[in-house]
Every structure is written in C-alpha cells, then in structure tokens.
Amino acid sequence: MPTIRRHYKYLDALTTAFVVILLVSNLVAQKICLVGPFAISGAILLFPITYIFGDIFTEVYGFSASRRAIWLGFFGTALLYVIAAAVIELPAAPGWANQQAFKVVFGFIPRILAASLVSYWFGEFANSYTMARLKLLTNGRKLWTRTIGSTVVGQAVDTVLVVTLTFAGKAPLHTILNLIGTSYMLKVGYEVMATPLTYLVINWLKSSEGVDTFDRDENFNPFSFASQVGAEPTDS
C-alpha cells in the first residue's frame, strides 16, 4: 500500500523545544541545589520534561517521531560538549578575565559526559518503546497507564545508568543506591504530577493535528529510519 506524506503543524516546533530543553538541562546540571532535605542536580527541574515530550511524540505522532527527536537531541548534546571543549581550549583574549568561570560552567567532565549521553539514549528509547507497546496493549485506552508506565521504565533505565556510570568506583554502594532511589522517585513523581497537563496537551494535539497513531507495523529498531514521520497509508 503506498504512503503519502502528512505535514503536521506542531511537530517541528515540539521537536525543537524538546532539544532546547535537553540542552539547557545539561547546562544547569552541574549545580547541586538543596530542595528541602534533598540535594539534587539543577537538571531535575527540566530533564524529566523530556520524558513528557517523549510520551507526546509517541502517543500522537508515533514511535518514528520520537526516534527522530531522540537522535536530534543526542547529536545536539554531543555537539554542545564538543564545542564547549574546543572553546575552552582556545586562548582567552587579553583583558577577558572570565576563563576560569567559563571553564567551570562549560567544562564537562568526560566521565559525566559519557554517562549522560548513554543514559539519555537508553532511557528515552525505553520510554518511547514502552509507551508505544502499552498503547497497542490497551488499544488506546487509559492514557495514564502509558504515560506513567513508560516513565517508570524509562526513568529506571536512565537513572540507574547515569548514577552507576558516574559514581561506580568513586562512591560507596549505599551512596549510589541512595542517589538512584532519590532521583528515581523525584522523576517519577514529577511525571505523575504532570499527568493532567500531559492529558490536555495530547488531547489537544490529537484534535488539532487530526491524528492518533498506533504503531502496529512499526520497526522499533532505534537505528532504523525506514518509517517516515508523518507518513500514512492511502488506498492505491
């Protein structure tokens, strides 16, 4: 059956917002903030939103749209790290006295850089895959089971990987487990509280775009780009 291309009004804007939020969360991640009794990374304010975006992409536009956004975010983040490292190494102009401050803000530690990229990639794809599969299992009903269920899986993968890869061999096991547990509960709690807003956005997009994608014939290989975002079947 041949396919035609659909043009969606908001998909590109949403993808751009997703990448921007991801980049900003990486920039603010180095500050450790005190929220009540919890010491958390500044990224906790923004990074969980990327999982909400992942839910929106998959639920409305399909797994292929989410896959595209995930890869754009991955390469955008990698580019941020590379350019930041290159600019740090360039000699500062005479009279510019902020080299050390610039290095502190943009000097990503290689181990943290690698942990962030690996955990992001695996976590986002786990979230999107779970969302798509749950939609098929529920036949599109009970959206909350998918938004929360996918976050439970995706954030588990992300949190375990990023904390383990960052602190293994440097911190005691009980500290690592405490960091994983605290971060995970905060991220999942964030998603649960955002569920009403996620509902509103998804329902509005489905109505506005005139689409509600079910990934029945989707190739879930994250390295496959055969499926076209915005493509739909039509009678020959």
BALOBA-1460 file (C-alpha; in Angstrom, 3 decimals):
// residues 236
<rec num="1" residu="m" x="0.000" y="0.000" z="0.000"/>
<rec num="2" residu="p" x="1.552" y="3.362" z="-0.966"/>
<rec num="3" residu="t" x="2.009" y="6.142" z="1.547"/>
<rec num="4" residu="i" x="1.536" y="9.864" z="1.401"/>
<rec num="5" residu="r" x="3.326" y="12.451" z="3.468"/>
<rec num="6" residu="r" x="1.389" y="14.435" z="6.042"/>
<rec num="7" residu="h" x="2.503" y="17.808" z="7.241"/>
<rec num="8" residu="y" x="1.942" y="18.347" z="10.931"/>
<rec num="9" residu="k" x="1.554" y="21.873" z="12.253"/>
<rec num="10" residu="y" x="3.301" y="21.444" z="15.580"/>
<rec num="11" residu="l" x="5.711" y="18.522" z="15.286"/>
<rec num="12" residu="d" x="8.763" y="20.546" z="14.251"/>
<rec num="13" residu="a" x="8.146" y="23.164" z="16.957"/>
<rec num="14" residu="l" x="7.748" y="20.451" z="19.589"/>
<rec num="15" residu="t" x="10.925" y="18.703" z="18.436"/>
<rec num="16" residu="t" x="12.841" y="21.990" z="18.623"/>
<rec num="17" residu="a" x="11.504" y="22.665" z="22.124"/>
<rec num="18" residu="f" x="12.496" y="19.139" z="23.179"/>
<rec num="19" residu="v" x="16.091" y="19.631" z="22.003"/>
<rec num="20" residu="v" x="16.355" y="23.092" z="23.606"/>
<rec num="21" residu="i" x="15.084" y="21.799" z="26.968"/>
<rec num="22" residu="l" x="17.546" y="18.910" z="26.770"/>
<rec num="23" residu="l" x="20.477" y="21.245" z="26.078"/>
<rec num="24" residu="v" x="19.533" y="23.690" z="28.835"/>
<rec num="25" residu="s" x="19.134" y="20.846" z="31.326"/>
<rec num="26" residu="n" x="22.671" y="19.738" z="30.518"/>
<rec num="27" residu="l" x="23.982" y="23.269" z="31.073"/>
<rec num="28" residu="v" x="22.381" y="23.630" z="34.513"/>
<rec num="29" residu="a" x="23.051" y="20.053" z="35.618"/>
<rec num="30" residu="q" x="26.341" y="20.912" z="37.295"/>
<rec num="31" residu="k" x="24.762" y="22.983" z="40.062"/>
<rec num="32" residu="i" x="23.727" y="20.960" z="43.092"/>
<rec num="33" residu="c" x="20.639" y="22.535" z="44.646"/>
<rec num="34" residu="l" x="19.144" y="21.993" z="48.080"/>
<rec num="35" residu="v" x="15.385" y="21.356" z="47.968"/>
<rec num="36" residu="g" x="14.198" y="20.615" z="51.481"/>
<rec num="37" residu="p" x="16.346" y="17.728" z="52.718"/>
<rec num="38" residu="f" x="17.315" y="16.675" z="49.186"/>
<rec num="39" residu="a" x="20.485" y="17.642" z="47.327"/>
<rec num="40" residu="i" x="19.599" y="17.461" z="43.633"/>
<rec num="41" residu="s" x="21.074" y="18.487" z="40.307"/>
<rec num="42" residu="g" x="19.665" y="21.610" z="38.678"/>
<rec num="43" residu="a" x="18.737" y="19.399" z="35.733"/>
<rec num="44" residu="i" x="15.918" y="17.814" z="37.744"/>
<rec num="45" residu="l" x="13.847" y="20.941" z="37.049"/>
<rec num="46" residu="l" x="13.917" y="20.356" z="33.299"/>
<rec num="47" residu="f" x="15.169" y="16.915" z="32.311"/>
<rec num="48" residu="p" x="12.013" y="14.988" z="33.334"/>
<rec num="49" residu="i" x="10.093" y="17.193" z="30.883"/>
<rec num="50" residu="t" x="11.953" y="15.457" z="28.049"/>
<rec num="51" residu="y" x="10.160" y="12.236" z="29.015"/>
<rec num="52" residu="i" x="6.827" y="14.033" z="28.825"/>
<rec num="53" residu="f" x="7.813" y="15.143" z="25.332"/>
<rec num="54" residu="g" x="8.695" y="11.541" z="24.522"/>
<rec num="55" residu="d" x="5.219" y="10.474" z="25.615"/>
<rec num="56" residu="i" x="3.638" y="13.161" z="23.442"/>
<rec num="57" residu="f" x="5.690" y="12.260" z="20.363"/>
<rec num="58" residu="t" x="4.923" y="8.552" z="20.659"/>
<rec num="59" residu="e" x="1.252" y="8.862" z="21.629"/>
<rec num="60" residu="v" x="0.316" y="11.424" z="18.986"/>
<rec num="61" residu="y" x="2.792" y="11.045" z="16.120"/>
<rec num="62" residu="g" x="4.188" y="7.550" z="16.652"/>
<rec num="63" residu="f" x="7.475" y="5.907" z="17.589"/>
<rec num="64" residu="s" x="9.232" y="7.176" z="14.462"/>
<rec num="65" residu="a" x="8.644" y="10.796" z="15.525"/>
<rec num="66" residu="s" x="10.042" y="10.042" z="18.957"/>
<rec num="67" residu="r" x="13.042" y="8.243" z="17.438"/>
<rec num="68" residu="r" x="13.796" y="11.273" z="15.281"/>
<rec num="69" residu="a" x="13.605" y="13.645" z="18.261"/>
<rec num="70" residu="i" x="15.787" y="11.380" z="20.422"/>
<rec num="71" residu="w" x="18.525" y="11.259" z="17.808"/>
<rec num="72" residu="l" x="18.374" y="15.021" z="17.236"/>
<rec num="73" residu="g" x="18.708" y="15.530" z="20.985"/>
<rec num="74" residu="f" x="21.588" y="13.065" z="21.169"/>
<rec num="75" residu="f" x="23.586" y="14.745" z="18.417"/>
<rec num="76" residu="g" x="22.719" y="18.213" z="19.712"/>
<rec num="77" residu="t" x="24.010" y="17.323" z="23.170"/>
<rec num="78" residu="a" x="27.164" y="15.734" z="21.749"/>
<rec num="79" residu="l" x="27.778" y="18.875" z="19.678"/>
<rec num="80" residu="l" x="27.346" y="21.030" z="22.782"/>
<rec num="81" residu="y" x="30.008" y="19.010" z="24.585"/>
<rec num="82" residu="v" x="32.451" y="19.089" z="21.665"/>
<rec num="83" residu="i" x="32.117" y="22.827" z="21.000"/>
<rec num="84" residu="a" x="32.325" y="23.659" z="24.707"/>
<rec num="85" residu="a" x="35.567" y="21.677" z="25.000"/>
<rec num="86" residu="a" x="37.012" y="23.351" z="21.893"/>
<rec num="87" residu="v" x="36.164" y="26.885" z="23.062"/>
<rec num="88" residu="i" x="37.638" y="26.221" z="26.496"/>
<rec num="89" residu="e" x="40.936" y="25.263" z="24.865"/>
<rec num="90" residu="l" x="41.079" y="28.410" z="22.758"/>
<rec num="91" residu="p" x="43.305" y="31.086" z="24.358"/>
<rec num="92" residu="a" x="41.386" y="33.877" z="26.046"/>
<rec num="93" residu="a" x="41.678" y="37.376" z="24.621"/>
<rec num="94" residu="p" x="43.739" y="39.869" z="26.635"/>
<rec num="95" residu="g" x="41.580" y="41.585" z="29.222"/>
<rec num="96" residu="w" x="38.952" y="38.832" z="29.331"/>
<rec num="97" residu="a" x="39.132" y="37.632" z="32.903"/>
<rec num="98" residu="n" x="36.381" y="35.016" z="32.945"/>
<rec num="99" residu="q" x="38.247" y="32.000" z="31.577"/>
<rec num="100" residu="q" x="38.110" y="30.055" z="34.830"/>
<rec num="101" residu="a" x="34.401" y="30.773" z="35.351"/>
<rec num="102" residu="f" x="33.693" y="29.764" z="31.757"/>
<rec num="103" residu="k" x="35.612" y="26.538" z="32.268"/>
<rec num="104" residu="v" x="33.675" y="25.752" z="35.450"/>
<rec num="105" residu="v" x="30.314" y="26.188" z="33.680"/>
<rec num="106" residu="f" x="31.141" y="24.533" z="30.360"/>
<rec num="107" residu="g" x="33.949" y="22.170" z="31.363"/>
<rec num="108" residu="f" x="32.035" y="18.918" z="31.268"/>
<rec num="109" residu="i" x="33.897" y="16.052" z="32.914"/>
<rec num="110" residu="p" x="34.381" y="13.310" z="30.272"/>
<rec num="111" residu="r" x="33.012" y="10.564" z="32.522"/>
<rec num="112" residu="i" x="29.853" y="12.559" z="33.289"/>
<rec num="113" residu="l" x="29.540" y="13.446" z="29.614"/>
<rec num="114" residu="a" x="29.627" y="9.784" z="28.592"/>
<rec num="115" residu="a" x="27.243" y="8.761" z="31.389"/>
<rec num="116" residu="s" x="24.780" y="11.452" z="30.375"/>
<rec num="117" residu="l" x="24.736" y="10.521" z="26.694"/>
<rec num="118" residu="v" x="24.475" y="6.766" z="27.314"/>
<rec num="119" residu="s" x="21.732" y="7.048" z="29.934"/>
<rec num="120" residu="y" x="19.770" y="9.570" z="27.852"/>
<rec num="121" residu="w" x="19.833" y="7.345" z="24.762"/>
<rec num="122" residu="f" x="18.800" y="4.144" z="26.512"/>
<rec num="123" residu="g" x="16.296" y="5.831" z="28.816"/>
<rec num="124" residu="e" x="14.476" y="7.770" z="26.112"/>
<rec num="125" residu="f" x="14.183" y="4.780" z="23.803"/>
<rec num="126" residu="a" x="12.988" y="2.574" z="26.681"/>
<rec num="127" residu="n" x="10.353" y="5.196" z="27.480"/>
<rec num="128" residu="s" x="9.149" y="5.537" z="23.885"/>
<rec num="129" residu="y" x="9.115" y="1.792" z="23.199"/>
<rec num="130" residu="t" x="7.135" y="1.094" z="26.375"/>
<rec num="131" residu="m" x="4.684" y="3.871" z="25.520"/>
<rec num="132" residu="a" x="4.069" y="2.510" z="22.025"/>
<rec num="133" residu="r" x="3.669" y="-1.090" z="23.195"/>
<rec num="134" residu="l" x="1.303" y="-0.162" z="26.012"/>
<rec num="135" residu="k" x="-0.842" y="1.791" z="23.570"/>
<rec num="136" residu="l" x="-1.258" y="-1.346" z="21.478"/>
<rec num="137" residu="l" x="-1.976" y="-3.485" z="24.540"/>
<rec num="138" residu="t" x="-4.624" y="-1.068" z="25.838"/>
<rec num="139" residu="n" x="-5.970" y="-0.323" z="22.350"/>
<rec num="140" residu="g" x="-5.501" y="3.370" z="23.015"/>
<rec num="141" residu="r" x="-7.473" y="3.437" z="26.278"/>
<rec num="142" residu="k" x="-6.330" y="4.549" z="29.745"/>
<rec num="143" residu="l" x="-3.686" y="7.031" z="28.670"/>
<rec num="144" residu="w" x="-2.433" y="7.399" z="32.249"/>
<rec num="145" residu="t" x="-1.222" y="3.801" z="32.276"/>
<rec num="146" residu="r" x="1.058" y="4.608" z="29.355"/>
<rec num="147" residu="t" x="2.376" y="7.990" z="30.490"/>
<rec num="148" residu="i" x="3.198" y="6.694" z="33.963"/>
<rec num="149" residu="g" x="4.166" y="3.173" z="32.927"/>
<rec num="150" residu="s" x="6.607" y="4.366" z="30.277"/>
<rec num="151" residu="t" x="8.176" y="6.800" z="32.727"/>
<rec num="152" residu="v" x="8.564" y="4.071" z="35.370"/>
<rec num="153" residu="v" x="10.558" y="2.021" z="32.827"/>
<rec num="154" residu="g" x="12.431" y="4.825" z="31.059"/>
<rec num="155" residu="q" x="13.476" y="6.684" z="34.187"/>
<rec num="156" residu="a" x="14.593" y="3.430" z="35.817"/>
<rec num="157" residu="v" x="16.921" y="2.750" z="32.889"/>
<rec num="158" residu="d" x="18.137" y="6.362" z="32.764"/>
<rec num="159" residu="t" x="18.681" y="6.806" z="36.497"/>
<rec num="160" residu="v" x="20.437" y="3.502" z="37.112"/>
<rec num="161" residu="l" x="22.780" y="4.064" z="34.167"/>
<rec num="162" residu="v" x="23.670" y="7.702" z="34.814"/>
<rec num="163" residu="v" x="24.321" y="7.249" z="38.546"/>
<rec num="164" residu="t" x="26.186" y="3.957" z="38.140"/>
<rec num="165" residu="l" x="28.364" y="5.145" z="35.254"/>
<rec num="166" residu="t" x="29.136" y="8.407" z="37.060"/>
<rec num="167" residu="f" x="29.885" y="7.126" z="40.568"/>
<rec num="168" residu="a" x="30.862" y="3.440" z="40.297"/>
<rec num="169" residu="g" x="34.289" y="3.015" z="41.881"/>
<rec num="170" residu="k" x="34.164" y="6.531" z="43.339"/>
<rec num="171" residu="a" x="31.343" y="6.311" z="45.895"/>
<rec num="172" residu="p" x="30.206" y="3.582" z="48.302"/>
<rec num="173" residu="l" x="27.440" y="1.276" z="47.134"/>
<rec num="174" residu="h" x="24.955" y="2.600" z="49.713"/>
<rec num="175" residu="t" x="25.529" y="6.155" z="48.431"/>
<rec num="176" residu="i" x="24.973" y="5.063" z="44.838"/>
<rec num="177" residu="l" x="21.775" y="3.232" z="45.770"/>
<rec num="178" residu="n" x="20.555" y="6.266" z="47.737"/>
<rec num="179" residu="l" x="21.207" y="8.557" z="44.753"/>
<rec num="180" residu="i" x="19.401" y="6.170" z="42.406"/>
<rec num="181" residu="g" x="16.398" y="5.825" z="44.711"/>
<rec num="182" residu="t" x="16.049" y="9.537" z="45.451"/>
<rec num="183" residu="s" x="16.466" y="10.653" z="41.849"/>
<rec num="184" residu="y" x="14.131" y="7.969" z="40.553"/>
<rec num="185" residu="m" x="11.327" y="8.785" z="42.964"/>
<rec num="186" residu="l" x="11.584" y="12.503" z="42.213"/>
<rec num="187" residu="k" x="11.477" y="11.924" z="38.449"/>
<rec num="188" residu="v" x="8.536" y="9.534" z="38.564"/>
<rec num="189" residu="g" x="6.713" y="11.830" z="40.991"/>
<rec num="190" residu="y" x="7.295" y="14.687" z="38.558"/>
<rec num="191" residu="e" x="5.614" y="12.688" z="35.797"/>
<rec num="192" residu="v" x="2.660" y="11.690" z="37.964"/>
<rec num="193" residu="m" x="2.007" y="15.307" z="38.934"/>
<rec num="194" residu="a" x="2.292" y="16.376" z="35.301"/>
<rec num="195" residu="t" x="-0.243" y="13.772" z="34.111"/>
<rec num="196" residu="p" x="-3.219" y="16.193" z="33.920"/>
<rec num="197" residu="l" x="-1.186" y="18.629" z="31.812"/>
<rec num="198" residu="t" x="0.077" y="15.779" z="29.616"/>
<rec num="199" residu="y" x="-3.530" y="14.710" z="29.050"/>
<rec num="200" residu="l" x="-4.517" y="18.226" z="27.982"/>
<rec num="201" residu="v" x="-1.612" y="18.615" z="25.563"/>
<rec num="202" residu="i" x="-2.026" y="15.169" z="23.983"/>
<rec num="203" residu="n" x="-5.793" y="15.513" z="23.528"/>
<rec num="204" residu="w" x="-5.401" y="18.994" z="22.067"/>
<rec num="205" residu="l" x="-2.710" y="17.841" z="19.633"/>
<rec num="206" residu="k" x="-4.725" y="14.827" z="18.501"/>
<rec num="207" residu="s" x="-7.695" y="17.065" z="17.790"/>
<rec num="208" residu="s" x="-5.671" y="19.822" z="16.148"/>
<rec num="209" residu="e" x="-3.469" y="17.554" z="14.034"/>
<rec num="210" residu="g" x="-6.236" y="15.059" z="13.258"/>
<rec num="211" residu="v" x="-4.032" y="12.090" z="14.110"/>
<rec num="212" residu="d" x="-3.814" y="9.325" z="16.707"/>
<rec num="213" residu="t" x="-1.000" y="6.968" z="15.747"/>
<rec num="214" residu="f" x="-0.881" y="3.258" z="16.577"/>
<rec num="215" residu="d" x="2.499" y="1.657" z="15.860"/>
<rec num="216" residu="r" x="1.127" y="-1.696" z="14.702"/>
<rec num="217" residu="d" x="3.557" y="-2.077" z="11.801"/>
<rec num="218" residu="e" x="6.420" y="-0.025" z="13.236"/>
<rec num="219" residu="n" x="10.014" y="-1.212" z="13.193"/>
<rec num="220" residu="f" x="11.130" y="-0.470" z="16.754"/>
<rec num="221" residu="n" x="14.824" y="-0.733" z="15.921"/>
<rec num="222" residu="p" x="16.270" y="2.599" z="17.160"/>
<rec num="223" residu="f" x="18.755" y="2.549" z="14.271"/>
<rec num="224" residu="s" x="16.100" y="2.072" z="11.592"/>
<rec num="225" residu="f" x="14.819" y="5.155" z="9.835"/>
<rec num="226" residu="a" x="12.708" y="3.412" z="7.225"/>
<rec num="227" residu="s" x="9.432" y="4.684" z="8.691"/>
<rec num="228" residu="q" x="8.710" y="8.234" z="7.658"/>
<rec num="229" residu="v" x="7.370" y="10.615" z="10.257"/>
<rec num="230" residu="g" x="4.097" y="11.943" z="9.015"/>
<rec num="231" residu="a" x="3.527" y="9.156" z="6.510"/>
<rec num="232" residu="e" x="0.123" y="7.485" z="6.405"/>
<rec num="233" residu="p" x="-1.340" y="4.720" z="4.251"/>
<rec num="234" residu="t" x="-3.663" y="5.514" z="1.411"/>
<rec num="235" residu="d" x="-5.603" y="3.351" z="-0.995"/>
<rec num="236" residu="s" x="-3.862" y="2.614" z="-4.260"/>
